[in-house]
Amino acid sequence: MGEDDNYSNGKDVFRTYPLFRPFDDYTWNDDKFKQYVVDYFGFPFYRTKDSLLWGTGQKGGFYSYVVVNKGGQGFELYSQYNDTDFANYSKWLITSMREYRKKGKLFVFPWRVSE
């Protein structure tokens, strides 16, 4: 882990989650989805004014910071260390997602393909 990471050498790692988003009566059910995310990750989540869900907690000895967009794509930052780097990457994650949205772009991480 981390051999391709030029920034933190695997100390801080990102992961994505395609989460199921409930669809009731042709409208998104945000409260049910928020509870689903809370249950899935095992720690509290909060909704921002711009409809992102974010939460932070500890799982299996790792610190975790997760942001989920309205479409149900989850982006997790996790690390064994809750330090300045972790805080900076957390801020970068939610700020970048907002900047991409303002520009009408979809925030995604590239897929790694092994040969």
N, C-alpha and C positions, 0 to 999 in steps of 0.2 A: 504494500500500500504506500502510495506517495512517490513512487519512482518517476512519475511524469509531472509531479507537482513542483513547479519552479519557485513557488512563493513560500510555502510552509513546510515542504518536505513531508507531507502527510500528517502533520500535526493538527491541521484543521481541514476537514473533508466535507465536500458537498455531495448530496444525494437527492434524487428526485423521486416523487411518488405520484402516479396517476390515481387519484382518489375518486370513488364513485360519488356522484352528485345527485341527490334525490330530486325528482321532478314531479311535482304534484299539481294537477289542474293547470298545466301550461305556465306555471310560475316556479321559480327556484324557491325552495323552502330553506331559507338561511338558518333557521334555528335547528332544524333536524340535521342539516349538514354540519353545523358547528358542533353539535353533540357527537356526531359520527367521528369527526376529527379528534375531539377530546378523547373519545373512547379508543380510537385507533392508536394515538400517540401516548396516552396515559398521563397527560398533564393539561392544565387549563389553557384555553385559547381565548383571544380577545379579538373583536371586530374593529377595524379602523374605520374612520369616516369615509375612506375611499374603497370600502368593501373587501379589504384583505383580512385574512385571519392570521394571527401570529400567536405563537406560544413558545415558552421556554421551560425546560425541565431537565431532569436527569434520568437516564435509562441505562441500566447495565454498566454503570461506572463511567458513562460518557455524558457530557453536557450536550444538550440539543437545543437548537433554535430553529423553528420551522415557520415559514410563511406560505400560506395557501392562497392562490388567486381565486377569483370568482368562478373560473371555469373548472376548478377542482384539481389543479396541478399544484402539488406540494413540493417545496424546496427546503431541504434540511441542511443545516450546518451542524456538524458534531465534532467534538474533540474531547480528549481526556483532561484538557486544561481550560478553566474558565478565566482566561487572562486577557490582556489588552488586545492581542491578535484576534481572539474569539469575538470580543466586543466590536472591533473594527470590521471584521468580516460580516457580523450580524447587521451592522448599520449599512454596510455596502449592499448586502442582499436586498433589504427592503427598499433602500433608496434606488437601486438599479431597476427593480421591478416597477417602481413608480415612474422613473424616467422613461423606460421603454413604453409604458402605457401612454404617457403624455405624447410621445412621438408616434403613437398608433402602431407600435410594434409589439410582437409577442416575445416575452422573456422566456428563453429556454437555454438549457445547457446542451452543448454538442454531445452526441453519442460517441462513445469510444468503440471502435471496431477492431477486434483482434484478428490477426492473420493466421 
